[in-house]
């Protein structure tokens, strides 16, 4: 279940730090983890989305 990563931007912030932002997505199958819906109509697949910001301070 690899993540698909997209780099959004690299920039400087107000405190002279360097900022990077990323967006990552993936999809998992709940049955791979032994999760059974117990007869409820749920999709086997779930989407995962991450929005990440990182700051490097000098």
Predicted model as a PDB file, atoms N, CA, C, CB and O in Angstrom, pLDDT in the B-factor column:
MODEL        1                                                                  
ATOM      1  N   UNK A   1       0.818  -1.176   0.000  1.00 73.00           N  
ATOM      2  CA  UNK A   1       0.000   0.000   0.000  1.00 73.00           C  
ATOM      3  C   UNK A   1       0.873   1.254   0.000  1.00 73.00           C  
ATOM      4  CB  UNK A   1      -0.936  -0.010   1.196  1.00 73.00           C  
ATOM      5  O   UNK A   1       0.888   1.993   0.984  1.00 73.00           O  
ATOM      6  N   UNK A   2       1.576   1.495  -1.056  1.00 86.00           N  
ATOM      7  CA  UNK A   2       2.438   2.680  -1.103  1.00 86.00           C  
ATOM      8  C   UNK A   2       1.618   3.959  -1.190  1.00 86.00           C  
ATOM      9  CB  UNK A   2       3.397   2.596  -2.291  1.00 86.00           C  
ATOM     10  O   UNK A   2       0.492   3.964  -1.686  1.00 86.00           O  
ATOM     11  N   UNK A   3       2.200   5.029  -0.702  1.00 89.00           N  
ATOM     12  CA  UNK A   3       1.582   6.349  -0.799  1.00 89.00           C  
ATOM     13  C   UNK A   3       2.008   7.012  -2.100  1.00 89.00           C  
ATOM     14  CB  UNK A   3       1.965   7.234   0.416  1.00 89.00           C  
ATOM     15  O   UNK A   3       3.166   6.915  -2.507  1.00 89.00           O  
ATOM     16  N   UNK A   4       1.071   7.679  -2.745  1.00 93.00           N  
ATOM     17  CA  UNK A   4       1.380   8.510  -3.894  1.00 93.00           C  
ATOM     18  C   UNK A   4       1.608   9.917  -3.358  1.00 93.00           C  
ATOM     19  CB  UNK A   4       0.232   8.469  -4.979  1.00 93.00           C  
ATOM     20  O   UNK A   4       0.703  10.504  -2.766  1.00 93.00           O  
ATOM     21  N   UNK A   5       2.804  10.465  -3.557  1.00 92.00           N  
ATOM     22  CA  UNK A   5       3.199  11.737  -2.966  1.00 92.00           C  
ATOM     23  C   UNK A   5       3.264  12.822  -4.018  1.00 92.00           C  
ATOM     24  CB  UNK A   5       4.541  11.608  -2.262  1.00 92.00           C  
ATOM     25  O   UNK A   5       3.800  12.623  -5.108  1.00 92.00           O  
ATOM     26  N   UNK A   6       2.703  13.988  -3.671  1.00 94.00           N  
ATOM     27  CA  UNK A   6       2.784  15.161  -4.531  1.00 94.00           C  
ATOM     28  C   UNK A   6       3.397  16.290  -3.713  1.00 94.00           C  
ATOM     29  CB  UNK A   6       1.373  15.564  -5.094  1.00 94.00           C  
ATOM     30  O   UNK A   6       2.927  16.587  -2.615  1.00 94.00           O  
ATOM     31  N   UNK A   7       4.441  16.918  -4.239  1.00 92.00           N  
ATOM     32  CA  UNK A   7       5.048  18.071  -3.585  1.00 92.00           C  
ATOM     33  C   UNK A   7       4.235  19.296  -3.985  1.00 92.00           C  
ATOM     34  CB  UNK A   7       6.569  18.230  -3.977  1.00 92.00           C  
ATOM     35  O   UNK A   7       4.120  19.614  -5.169  1.00 92.00           O  
ATOM     36  N   UNK A   8       3.671  19.983  -2.991  1.00 91.00           N  
ATOM     37  CA  UNK A   8       2.869  21.177  -3.287  1.00 91.00           C  
ATOM     38  C   UNK A   8       3.734  22.415  -3.458  1.00 91.00           C  
ATOM     39  CB  UNK A   8       1.850  21.415  -2.182  1.00 91.00           C  
ATOM     40  O   UNK A   8       3.598  23.130  -4.451  1.00 91.00           O  
ATOM     41  N   UNK A   9       4.638  22.684  -2.487  1.00 88.00           N  
ATOM     42  CA  UNK A   9       5.423  23.913  -2.561  1.00 88.00           C  
ATOM     43  C   UNK A   9       6.594  23.873  -1.597  1.00 88.00           C  
ATOM     44  CB  UNK A   9       4.547  25.124  -2.267  1.00 88.00           C  
ATOM     45  O   UNK A   9       6.575  23.151  -0.600  1.00 88.00           O  
ATOM     46  N   UNK A  10       7.617  24.665  -1.912  1.00 88.00           N  
ATOM     47  CA  UNK A  10       8.705  24.988  -1.005  1.00 88.00           C  
ATOM     48  C   UNK A  10       8.718  26.498  -0.883  1.00 88.00           C  
ATOM     49  CB  UNK A  10      10.091  24.424  -1.510  1.00 88.00           C  
ATOM     50  O   UNK A  10       8.640  27.195  -1.895  1.00 88.00           O  
ATOM     51  N   UNK A  11       8.817  27.027   0.341  1.00 87.00           N  
ATOM     52  CA  UNK A  11       8.787  28.478   0.516  1.00 87.00           C  
ATOM     53  C   UNK A  11       9.461  28.862   1.823  1.00 87.00           C  
ATOM     54  CB  UNK A  11       7.338  29.004   0.485  1.00 87.00           C  
ATOM     55  O   UNK A  11       9.782  28.004   2.645  1.00 87.00           O  
ATOM     56  N   UNK A  12       9.675  30.169   2.007  1.00 83.00           N  
ATOM     57  CA  UNK A  12      10.174  30.714   3.269  1.00 83.00           C  
ATOM     58  C   UNK A  12       8.983  31.186   4.079  1.00 83.00           C  
ATOM     59  CB  UNK A  12      11.191  31.881   3.033  1.00 83.00           C  
ATOM     60  O   UNK A  12       7.996  31.669   3.524  1.00 83.00           O  
ATOM     61  N   UNK A  13       9.078  31.042   5.420  1.00 72.00           N  
ATOM     62  CA  UNK A  13       7.988  31.552   6.246  1.00 72.00           C  
ATOM     63  C   UNK A  13       8.401  32.875   6.903  1.00 72.00           C  
ATOM     64  CB  UNK A  13       7.587  30.509   7.324  1.00 72.00           C  
ATOM     65  O   UNK A  13       9.501  33.368   6.653  1.00 72.00           O  
ATOM     66  N   UNK A  14       7.537  33.450   7.735  1.00 75.00           N  
ATOM     67  CA  UNK A  14       7.774  34.770   8.333  1.00 75.00           C  
ATOM     68  C   UNK A  14       8.960  34.777   9.297  1.00 75.00           C  
ATOM     69  CB  UNK A  14       6.529  35.237   9.062  1.00 75.00           C  
ATOM     70  O   UNK A  14       9.519  35.841   9.565  1.00 75.00           O  
ATOM     71  N   UNK A  15       9.347  33.643   9.814  1.00 72.00           N  
ATOM     72  CA  UNK A  15      10.443  33.564  10.781  1.00 72.00           C  
ATOM     73  C   UNK A  15      11.740  33.071  10.144  1.00 72.00           C  
ATOM     74  CB  UNK A  15      10.058  32.648  11.930  1.00 72.00           C  
ATOM     75  O   UNK A  15      12.604  32.538  10.840  1.00 72.00           O  
ATOM     76  N   UNK A  16      11.882  33.237   8.867  1.00 71.00           N  
ATOM     77  CA  UNK A  16      13.079  32.837   8.116  1.00 71.00           C  
ATOM     78  C   UNK A  16      13.316  31.332   8.108  1.00 71.00           C  
ATOM     79  CB  UNK A  16      14.288  33.522   8.688  1.00 71.00           C  
ATOM     80  O   UNK A  16      14.440  30.889   7.872  1.00 71.00           O  
ATOM     81  N   UNK A  17      12.304  30.558   8.357  1.00 77.00           N  
ATOM     82  CA  UNK A  17      12.401  29.110   8.234  1.00 77.00           C  
ATOM     83  C   UNK A  17      12.022  28.683   6.828  1.00 77.00           C  
ATOM     84  CB  UNK A  17      11.504  28.412   9.269  1.00 77.00           C  
ATOM     85  O   UNK A  17      11.355  29.423   6.105  1.00 77.00           O  
ATOM     86  N   UNK A  18      12.440  27.511   6.449  1.00 87.00           N  
ATOM     87  CA  UNK A  18      12.060  26.964   5.151  1.00 87.00           C  
ATOM     88  C   UNK A  18      10.862  26.041   5.362  1.00 87.00           C  
ATOM     89  CB  UNK A  18      13.258  26.200   4.477  1.00 87.00           C  
ATOM     90  O   UNK A  18      10.851  25.239   6.295  1.00 87.00           O  
ATOM     91  N   UNK A  19       9.876  26.151   4.515  1.00 88.00           N  
ATOM     92  CA  UNK A  19       8.637  25.381   4.646  1.00 88.00           C  
ATOM     93  C   UNK A  19       8.427  24.546   3.383  1.00 88.00           C  
ATOM     94  CB  UNK A  19       7.416  26.322   4.894  1.00 88.00           C  
ATOM     95  O   UNK A  19       8.676  25.002   2.267  1.00 88.00           O  
ATOM     96  N   UNK A  20       7.965  23.316   3.587  1.00 91.00           N  
ATOM     97  CA  UNK A  20       7.620  22.438   2.470  1.00 91.00           C  
ATOM     98  C   UNK A  20       6.237  21.869   2.740  1.00 91.00           C  
ATOM     99  CB  UNK A  20       8.680  21.293   2.282  1.00 91.00           C  
ATOM    100  O   UNK A  20       5.898  21.556   3.882  1.00 91.00           O  
ATOM    101  N   UNK A  21       5.449  21.737   1.700  1.00 93.00           N  
ATOM    102  CA  UNK A  21       4.129  21.123   1.879  1.00 93.00           C  
ATOM    103  C   UNK A  21       3.951  20.005   0.863  1.00 93.00           C  
ATOM    104  CB  UNK A  21       2.996  22.178   1.733  1.00 93.00           C  
ATOM    105  O   UNK A  21       4.368  20.104  -0.291  1.00 93.00           O  
ATOM    106  N   UNK A  22       3.307  18.923   1.344  1.00 95.00           N  
ATOM    107  CA  UNK A  22       3.130  17.711   0.553  1.00 95.00           C  
ATOM    108  C   UNK A  22       1.702  17.217   0.700  1.00 95.00           C  
ATOM    109  CB  UNK A  22       4.133  16.616   0.983  1.00 95.00           C  
ATOM    110  O   UNK A  22       1.020  17.531   1.676  1.00 95.00           O  
ATOM    111  N   UNK A  23       1.257  16.442  -0.278  1.00 96.00           N  
ATOM    112  CA  UNK A  23      -0.041  15.781  -0.222  1.00 96.00           C  
ATOM    113  C   UNK A  23       0.187  14.328  -0.627  1.00 96.00           C  
ATOM    114  CB  UNK A  23      -1.105  16.489  -1.158  1.00 96.00           C  
ATOM    115  O   UNK A  23       0.818  14.055  -1.649  1.00 96.00           O  
ATOM    116  N   UNK A  24      -0.329  13.395   0.177  1.00 96.00           N  
ATOM    117  CA  UNK A  24      -0.137  11.980  -0.109  1.00 96.00           C  
ATOM    118  C   UNK A  24      -1.473  11.247  -0.040  1.00 96.00           C  
ATOM    119  CB  UNK A  24       0.875  11.358   0.874  1.00 96.00           C  
ATOM    120  O   UNK A  24      -2.326  11.569   0.786  1.00 96.00           O  
ATOM    121  N   UNK A  25      -1.643  10.266  -0.909  1.00 96.00           N  
ATOM    122  CA  UNK A  25      -2.872   9.466  -0.921  1.00 96.00           C  
ATOM    123  C   UNK A  25      -2.528   7.987  -1.062  1.00 96.00           C  
ATOM    124  CB  UNK A  25      -3.811   9.914  -2.071  1.00 96.00           C  
ATOM    125  O   UNK A  25      -1.481   7.617  -1.594  1.00 96.00           O  
ATOM    126  N   UNK A  26      -3.427   7.167  -0.577  1.00 95.00           N  
ATOM    127  CA  UNK A  26      -3.306   5.728  -0.733  1.00 95.00           C  
ATOM    128  C   UNK A  26      -4.687   5.116  -0.550  1.00 95.00           C  
ATOM    129  CB  UNK A  26      -2.281   5.129   0.280  1.00 95.00           C  
ATOM    130  O   UNK A  26      -5.644   5.797  -0.184  1.00 95.00           O  
ATOM    131  N   UNK A  27      -4.768   3.847  -0.806  1.00 94.00           N  
ATOM    132  CA  UNK A  27      -6.015   3.120  -0.622  1.00 94.00           C  
ATOM    133  C   UNK A  27      -5.692   1.791   0.044  1.00 94.00           C  
ATOM    134  CB  UNK A  27      -6.759   2.906  -1.979  1.00 94.00           C  
ATOM    135  O   UNK A  27      -4.738   1.112  -0.335  1.00 94.00           O  
ATOM    136  N   UNK A  28      -6.500   1.425   1.046  1.00 91.00           N  
ATOM    137  CA  UNK A  28      -6.299   0.149   1.717  1.00 91.00           C  
ATOM    138  C   UNK A  28      -7.565  -0.686   1.617  1.00 91.00           C  
ATOM    139  CB  UNK A  28      -5.901   0.358   3.191  1.00 91.00           C  
ATOM    140  O   UNK A  28      -8.664  -0.168   1.418  1.00 91.00           O  
ATOM    141  N   UNK A  29      -7.381  -1.982   1.761  1.00 90.00           N  
ATOM    142  CA  UNK A  29      -8.508  -2.906   1.780  1.00 90.00           C  
ATOM    143  C   UNK A  29      -8.683  -3.362   3.230  1.00 90.00           C  
ATOM    144  CB  UNK A  29      -8.278  -4.135   0.802  1.00 90.00           C  
ATOM    145  O   UNK A  29      -7.765  -3.942   3.811  1.00 90.00           O  
ATOM    146  N   UNK A  30      -9.843  -3.108   3.811  1.00 85.00           N  
ATOM    147  CA  UNK A  30     -10.077  -3.425   5.224  1.00 85.00           C  
ATOM    148  C   UNK A  30      -9.958  -4.915   5.500  1.00 85.00           C  
ATOM    149  CB  UNK A  30     -11.450  -2.936   5.652  1.00 85.00           C  
ATOM    150  O   UNK A  30      -9.623  -5.306   6.617  1.00 85.00           O  
ATOM    151  N   UNK A  31     -10.221  -5.743   4.515  1.00 85.00           N  
ATOM    152  CA  UNK A  31     -10.115  -7.197   4.701  1.00 85.00           C  
ATOM    153  C   UNK A  31      -8.657  -7.639   4.876  1.00 85.00           C  
ATOM    154  CB  UNK A  31     -10.742  -7.932   3.505  1.00 85.00           C  
ATOM    155  O   UNK A  31      -8.395  -8.681   5.477  1.00 85.00           O  
ATOM    156  N   UNK A  32      -7.709  -6.852   4.353  1.00 88.00           N  
ATOM    157  CA  UNK A  32      -6.288  -7.150   4.567  1.00 88.00           C  
ATOM    158  C   UNK A  32      -5.922  -7.076   6.046  1.00 88.00           C  
ATOM    159  CB  UNK A  32      -5.412  -6.179   3.765  1.00 88.00           C  
ATOM    160  O   UNK A  32      -4.912  -7.641   6.465  1.00 88.00           O  
ATOM    161  N   UNK A  33      -6.736  -6.384   6.836  1.00 84.00           N  
ATOM    162  CA  UNK A  33      -6.486  -6.207   8.259  1.00 84.00           C  
ATOM    163  C   UNK A  33      -7.469  -7.001   9.115  1.00 84.00           C  
ATOM    164  CB  UNK A  33      -6.559  -4.736   8.620  1.00 84.00           C  
ATOM    165  O   UNK A  33      -7.538  -6.810  10.329  1.00 84.00           O  
ATOM    166  N   UNK A  34      -8.239  -7.904   8.473  1.00 84.00           N  
ATOM    167  CA  UNK A  34      -9.168  -8.750   9.190  1.00 84.00           C  
ATOM    168  C   UNK A  34     -10.405  -8.043   9.697  1.00 84.00           C  
ATOM    169  CB  UNK A  34      -8.481  -9.370  10.317  1.00 84.00           C  
ATOM    170  O   UNK A  34     -11.050  -8.520  10.631  1.00 84.00           O  
ATOM    171  N   UNK A  35     -10.750  -6.904   9.095  1.00 81.00           N  
ATOM    172  CA  UNK A  35     -11.936  -6.154   9.520  1.00 81.00           C  
ATOM    173  C   UNK A  35     -13.124  -6.618   8.696  1.00 81.00           C  
ATOM    174  CB  UNK A  35     -11.723  -4.614   9.367  1.00 81.00           C  
ATOM    175  O   UNK A  35     -13.146  -6.460   7.475  1.00 81.00           O  
ATOM    176  N   UNK A  36     -14.096  -7.183   9.363  1.00 77.00           N  
ATOM    177  CA  UNK A  36     -15.308  -7.671   8.720  1.00 77.00           C  
ATOM    178  C   UNK A  36     -16.458  -6.761   9.122  1.00 77.00           C  
ATOM    179  CB  UNK A  36     -15.601  -9.157   9.107  1.00 77.00           C  
ATOM    180  O   UNK A  36     -16.585  -6.404  10.294  1.00 77.00           O  
ATOM    181  N   UNK A  37     -17.292  -6.383   8.167  1.00 69.00           N  
ATOM    182  CA  UNK A  37     -18.390  -5.451   8.431  1.00 69.00           C  
ATOM    183  C   UNK A  37     -19.575  -6.124   9.104  1.00 69.00           C  
ATOM    184  CB  UNK A  37     -18.843  -4.805   7.143  1.00 69.00           C  
ATOM    185  O   UNK A  37     -20.521  -5.436   9.488  1.00 69.00           O  
ATOM    186  N   UNK A  38     -19.561  -7.430   9.260  1.00 71.00           N  
ATOM    187  CA  UNK A  38     -20.648  -8.120   9.943  1.00 71.00           C  
ATOM    188  C   UNK A  38     -21.983  -8.017   9.231  1.00 71.00           C  
ATOM    189  CB  UNK A  38     -20.790  -7.585  11.317  1.00 71.00           C  
ATOM    190  O   UNK A  38     -23.019  -7.866   9.878  1.00 71.00           O  
ATOM    191  N   UNK A  39     -21.974  -8.095   7.916  1.00 67.00           N  
ATOM    192  CA  UNK A  39     -23.220  -8.057   7.147  1.00 67.00           C  
ATOM    193  C   UNK A  39     -23.655  -6.662   6.735  1.00 67.00           C  
ATOM    194  CB  UNK A  39     -24.307  -8.685   7.935  1.00 67.00           C  
ATOM    195  O   UNK A  39     -24.603  -6.517   5.964  1.00 67.00           O  
ATOM    196  N   UNK A  40     -22.982  -5.633   7.235  1.00 72.00           N  
ATOM    197  CA  UNK A  40     -23.304  -4.258   6.857  1.00 72.00           C  
ATOM    198  C   UNK A  40     -22.682  -3.973   5.497  1.00 72.00           C  
ATOM    199  CB  UNK A  40     -22.795  -3.239   7.930  1.00 72.00           C  
ATOM    200  O   UNK A  40     -21.572  -4.420   5.208  1.00 72.00           O  
ATOM    201  N   UNK A  41     -23.396  -3.236   4.675  1.00 67.00           N  
ATOM    202  CA  UNK A  41     -22.928  -2.936   3.320  1.00 67.00           C  
ATOM    203  C   UNK A  41     -21.870  -1.827   3.355  1.00 67.00           C  
ATOM    204  CB  UNK A  41     -24.115  -2.521   2.413  1.00 67.00           C  
ATOM    205  O   UNK A  41     -22.189  -0.648   3.203  1.00 67.00           O  
ATOM    206  N   UNK A  42     -20.619  -2.219   3.555  1.00 76.00           N  
ATOM    207  CA  UNK A  42     -19.495  -1.291   3.526  1.00 76.00           C  
ATOM    208  C   UNK A  42     -18.562  -1.678   2.396  1.00 76.00           C  
ATOM    209  CB  UNK A  42     -18.745  -1.280   4.879  1.00 76.00           C  
ATOM    210  O   UNK A  42     -18.434  -2.851   2.046  1.00 76.00           O  
ATOM    211  N   UNK A  43     -17.921  -0.684   1.839  1.00 83.00           N  
ATOM    212  CA  UNK A  43     -16.928  -0.948   0.810  1.00 83.00           C  
ATOM    213  C   UNK A  43     -15.713  -1.622   1.436  1.00 83.00           C  
ATOM    214  CB  UNK A  43     -16.520   0.355   0.090  1.00 83.00           C  
ATOM    215  O   UNK A  43     -15.383  -1.355   2.591  1.00 83.00           O  
ATOM    216  N   UNK A  44     -15.054  -2.484   0.691  1.00 86.00           N  
ATOM    217  CA  UNK A  44     -13.832  -3.118   1.175  1.00 86.00           C  
ATOM    218  C   UNK A  44     -12.660  -2.142   1.164  1.00 86.00           C  
ATOM    219  CB  UNK A  44     -13.500  -4.345   0.329  1.00 86.00           C  
ATOM    220  O   UNK A  44     -11.697  -2.323   1.910  1.00 86.00           O  
ATOM    221  N   UNK A  45     -12.732  -1.117   0.334  1.00 89.00           N  
ATOM    222  CA  UNK A  45     -11.620  -0.187   0.179  1.00 89.00           C  
ATOM    223  C   UNK A  45     -11.888   1.120   0.917  1.00 89.00           C  
ATOM    224  CB  UNK A  45     -11.361   0.090  -1.299  1.00 89.00           C  
ATOM    225  O   UNK A  45     -13.010   1.624   0.949  1.00 89.00           O  
ATOM    226  N   UNK A  46     -10.812   1.654   1.512  1.00 89.00           N  
ATOM    227  CA  UNK A  46     -10.857   2.950   2.195  1.00 89.00           C  
ATOM    228  C   UNK A  46      -9.728   3.806   1.658  1.00 89.00           C  
ATOM    229  CB  UNK A  46     -10.747   2.787   3.748  1.00 89.00           C  
ATOM    230  O   UNK A  46      -8.616   3.321   1.447  1.00 89.00           O  
ATOM    231  N   UNK A  47     -10.012   5.064   1.441  1.00 93.00           N  
ATOM    232  CA  UNK A  47      -9.005   6.015   0.961  1.00 93.00           C  
ATOM    233  C   UNK A  47      -8.340   6.704   2.145  1.00 93.00           C  
ATOM    234  CB  UNK A  47      -9.641   7.063   0.014  1.00 93.00           C  
ATOM    235  O   UNK A  47      -8.978   6.994   3.157  1.00 93.00           O  
ATOM    236  N   UNK A  48      -7.049   6.956   1.995  1.00 94.00           N  
ATOM    237  CA  UNK A  48      -6.273   7.691   2.992  1.00 94.00           C  
ATOM    238  C   UNK A  48      -5.693   8.912   2.293  1.00 94.00           C  
ATOM    239  CB  UNK A  48      -5.136   6.794   3.633  1.00 94.00           C  
ATOM    240  O   UNK A  48      -5.097   8.805   1.221  1.00 94.00           O  
ATOM    241  N   UNK A  49      -5.875  10.081   2.918  1.00 96.00           N  
ATOM    242  CA  UNK A  49      -5.311  11.326   2.396  1.00 96.00           C  
ATOM    243  C   UNK A  49      -4.556  12.029   3.511  1.00 96.00           C  
ATOM    244  CB  UNK A  49      -6.422  12.249   1.812  1.00 96.00           C  
ATOM    245  O   UNK A  49      -5.066  12.170   4.623  1.00 96.00           O  
ATOM    246  N   UNK A  50      -3.345  12.466   3.215  1.00 95.00           N  
ATOM    247  CA  UNK A  50      -2.519  13.188   4.181  1.00 95.00           C  
ATOM    248  C   UNK A  50      -2.097  14.517   3.585  1.00 95.00           C  
ATOM    249  CB  UNK A  50      -1.279  12.355   4.589  1.00 95.00           C  
ATOM    250  O   UNK A  50      -1.654  14.578   2.438  1.00 95.00           O  
ATOM    251  N   UNK A  51      -2.233  15.578   4.362  1.00 95.00           N  
ATOM    252  CA  UNK A  51      -1.700  16.884   3.970  1.00 95.00           C  
ATOM    253  C   UNK A  51      -0.643  17.232   5.003  1.00 95.00           C  
ATOM    254  CB  UNK A  51      -2.834  18.000   3.884  1.00 95.00           C  
ATOM    255  O   UNK A  51      -0.949  17.353   6.190  1.00 95.00           O  
ATOM    256  N   UNK A  52       0.606  17.393   4.561  1.00 93.00           N  
ATOM    257  CA  UNK A  52       1.753  17.508   5.464  1.00 93.00           C  
ATOM    258  C   UNK A  52       2.481  18.812   5.220  1.00 93.00           C  
ATOM    259  CB  UNK A  52       2.714  16.322   5.285  1.00 93.00           C  
ATOM    260  O   UNK A  52       2.736  19.186   4.076  1.00 93.00           O  
ATOM    261  N   UNK A  53       2.821  19.519   6.318  1.00 90.00           N  
ATOM    262  CA  UNK A  53       3.680  20.683   6.225  1.00 90.00           C  
ATOM    263  C   UNK A  53       4.862  20.478   7.152  1.00 90.00           C  
ATOM    264  CB  UNK A  53       2.911  21.984   6.577  1.00 90.00           C  
ATOM    265  O   UNK A  53       4.697  20.059   8.297  1.00 90.00           O  
ATOM    266  N   UNK A  54       6.036  20.770   6.663  1.00 88.00           N  
ATOM    267  CA  UNK A  54       7.256  20.637   7.452  1.00 88.00           C  
ATOM    268  C   UNK A  54       8.005  21.961   7.436  1.00 88.00           C  
ATOM    269  CB  UNK A  54       8.151  19.490   6.910  1.00 88.00           C  
ATOM    270  O   UNK A  54       8.048  22.643   6.412  1.00 88.00           O  
ATOM    271  N   UNK A  55       8.604  22.327   8.585  1.00 86.00           N  
ATOM    272  CA  UNK A  55       9.338  23.588   8.701  1.00 86.00           C  
ATOM    273  C   UNK A  55      10.741  23.304   9.212  1.00 86.00           C  
ATOM    274  CB  UNK A  55       8.603  24.580   9.643  1.00 86.00           C  
ATOM    275  O   UNK A  55      10.920  22.607  10.210  1.00 86.00           O  
ATOM    276  N   UNK A  56      11.737  23.851   8.516  1.00 81.00           N  
ATOM    277  CA  UNK A  56      13.122  23.777   8.947  1.00 81.00           C  
ATOM    278  C   UNK A  56      13.506  25.150   9.479  1.00 81.00           C  
ATOM    279  CB  UNK A  56      14.069  23.325   7.780  1.00 81.00           C  
ATOM    280  O   UNK A  56      13.501  26.132   8.736  1.00 81.00           O  
ATOM    281  N   UNK A  57      13.838  25.221  10.760  1.00 69.00           N  
ATOM    282  CA  UNK A  57      14.264  26.489  11.363  1.00 69.00           C  
ATOM    283  C   UNK A  57      15.788  26.533  11.409  1.00 69.00           C  
ATOM    284  CB  UNK A  57      13.664  26.663  12.796  1.00 69.00           C  
ATOM    285  O   UNK A  57      16.444  25.562  11.786  1.00 69.00           O  
ATOM    286  N   UNK A  58      16.321  27.654  11.026  1.00 63.00           N  
ATOM    287  CA  UNK A  58      17.786  27.840  11.029  1.00 63.00           C  
ATOM    288  C   UNK A  58      18.246  28.340  12.373  1.00 63.00           C  
ATOM    289  CB  UNK A  58      18.225  28.821   9.927  1.00 63.00           C  
ATOM    290  O   UNK A  58      19.441  28.557  12.575  1.00 63.00           O  
TER     291      UNK A  58                                                      
ENDMDL                                                                          
END                                                                             
